[in-house]
Amino acid sequence: MTENQKLWVEALRSGKYLQGKERLVQKDGPNITYCCLGVACKLYEEATKEQLPLDSCGQYWVAEETLADLPKVQQFFGLKTENGHIPSMKISLTQLNDTGKTFDEIASIIEQHRKELFEEE
């Protein structure tokens, strides 16, 4: 795994990010919640010092809960697909996130299926 990928897995396990569903990032009252790909977006911002576009609700300005509108983030982590599709499981990281897998479980799945998720190093 690349350093960026390791950083993402560590961040998912860190307990620093409150998990949410159906949005990359969302303001929920006083809290900010993240999808697993939203955590990747936040890490990208921190590493590059580039602010990704937000809408008036504090959500990343994207059409879906994928990185389709944020190809720089997808490239930064070397993801093969915009939603983290895992062919052998017939599911994506976004689907795992939204169906109740914890960030810790998703981090383990990323490690186990890294060859399916990421471009070759």
C-alpha positions in Angstrom: 0.0 0.0 0.0 1.2 3.6 -0.7 1.7 6.0 2.1 -1.5 7.8 1.2 -3.5 4.6 1.3 -2.0 3.7 4.7 -2.9 7.1 6.0 -6.5 6.6 4.9 -6.7 3.3 6.6 -5.2 4.7 9.8 -7.6 7.6 9.7 -10.6 5.3 9.4 -9.4 3.5 12.5 -8.5 6.6 14.4 -11.9 7.4 15.9 -11.4 11.0 14.8 -14.2 11.0 12.2 -17.9 10.5 13.0 -19.4 8.1 10.4 -22.3 9.2 8.4 -24.2 7.8 5.4 -25.2 8.8 1.9 -23.0 11.9 1.7 -19.2 12.3 1.5 -19.4 14.8 4.3 -22.4 16.4 5.9 -23.0 18.9 8.7 -25.4 17.3 11.1 -26.3 19.9 13.7 -23.0 20.6 15.6 -21.4 17.5 14.2 -19.7 16.8 10.9 -20.2 13.2 9.6 -18.2 11.4 6.9 -18.6 8.5 4.5 -15.4 6.5 4.2 -14.7 8.3 1.0 -15.4 11.6 2.7 -12.5 10.8 5.1 -10.3 10.4 2.0 -11.5 13.8 0.8 -10.6 15.4 4.2 -7.2 13.8 4.1 -6.6 15.0 0.6 -7.4 18.6 1.7 -5.1 18.3 4.6 -2.2 16.9 2.5 -2.5 19.3 -0.4 -3.9 22.4 1.4 -6.6 22.5 -1.3 -10.1 23.2 -0.2 -12.6 21.0 -2.1 -15.8 22.8 -3.2 -18.6 22.8 -0.6 -22.2 23.7 -1.1 -24.3 25.9 1.2 -25.1 22.9 3.4 -21.4 22.1 4.0 -21.4 19.1 1.8 -18.8 18.5 -0.9 -20.1 19.8 -4.2 -20.6 16.5 -5.9 -23.4 14.8 -7.8 -23.3 11.6 -5.9 -21.6 9.9 -3.0 -18.6 9.0 -5.1 -15.4 10.6 -6.3 -16.7 11.1 -9.8 -16.6 14.9 -9.5 -13.3 14.8 -7.5 -10.9 12.8 -9.7 -7.9 14.4 -7.9 -8.9 12.6 -4.7 -9.4 9.3 -6.5 -5.9 9.7 -8.1 -4.3 10.8 -4.8 -5.3 7.5 -3.3 -4.9 5.4 -6.4 -8.4 4.1 -6.4 -9.4 2.3 -9.6 -13.0 3.4 -9.4 -14.9 6.4 -8.1 -16.8 4.5 -5.4 -14.2 1.9 -4.4 -15.8 -1.0 -6.2 -14.6 -4.5 -5.0 -15.3 -6.9 -7.8 -14.9 -10.1 -5.8 -17.4 -8.9 -3.2 -19.7 -7.3 -5.8 -20.0 -4.2 -3.6 -18.4 -0.8 -3.2 -16.9 1.0 -0.3 -19.7 3.5 -0.4 -22.3 0.6 -0.2 -20.4 -1.0 2.7 -20.4 2.3 4.5 -24.1 3.0 3.9 -25.2 -0.5 4.9 -23.7 -0.4 8.3 -20.1 -1.5 8.1 -18.0 0.5 10.6 -14.9 2.5 9.6 -12.8 -0.2 11.3 -14.4 -2.9 9.3 -14.0 -0.9 6.1 -10.4 -0.3 6.9 -9.8 -4.1 7.2 -11.7 -4.7 3.9 -9.5 -2.0 2.2 -6.4 -3.9 3.4 -7.7 -7.3 2.4 -8.8 -6.2 -1.1 -6.2 -3.6 -1.8 -5.2 -5.2 -5.1 -8.8 -4.9 -6.4 -9.2 -1.3 -5.1 -6.0 0.4 -6.0 -3.9 0.9 -9.1 -0.6 -0.9 -9.0 2.1 0.9 -7.1 
